[in-house]
Amino acid sequence: MTLIEILLIILILLVVAFLLFWFYQGSSGRISLRRPVESRVDEYLDRRFANLVEEWGVVRRPKVKRFKEKYETILDSDESKIAEMKQFESEFLGNLSSLEARLDALEKSLDTKK
């Protein structure tokens, strides 16, 4: 073996050792080798979830429940308006396509007369 081959083998071993160290560094949970980055992120979020909720000021469930109780009627009416708008949109698109078909038929009939 030449000196270059020995150095390449050592370099490859160092890279593999670094990757294994990085994957398992400070891990207290299970890290999947099939999805190493996602499992590291999941582990981090599991360990720091309470701190993240406090730091970011995330709304807790009792506050959400109070919000729903207070604004439920308004939200329901908005949802029904959205449903009506979607129904109107679908009917409008149907009418538009039929009008376009009529226009195409009229244009064809005018072209044949010329």
Stockholm file with secondary structure:
# STOCKHOLM 1.0

chainA/1-114         MTLIEILLIILILLVVAFLLFWFYQGSSGRISLRRPVESRVDEYLDRRFANLVEEWGVVRRPKVKRFKEKYETILDSDESKIAEMKQFESEFLGNLSSLEARLDALEKSLDTKK
#=GR chainA/1-114 SS CCHHHHHHHHHHHHHHHHHHHHHHTTCCSCCCSSSHHHHHHHHHHHHHHHHHHHHHTCCCHHHHHHHHHHHHHHHHHHHHHHHHHHHHHHHHHHHHHHHHHHHHHHHHHHHHHC
#=GC SS_cons         CCHHHHHHHHHHHHHHHHHHHHHHTTCCSCCCSSSHHHHHHHHHHHHHHHHHHHHHTCCCHHHHHHHHHHHHHHHHHHHHHHHHHHHHHHHHHHHHHHHHHHHHHHHHHHHHHC
//
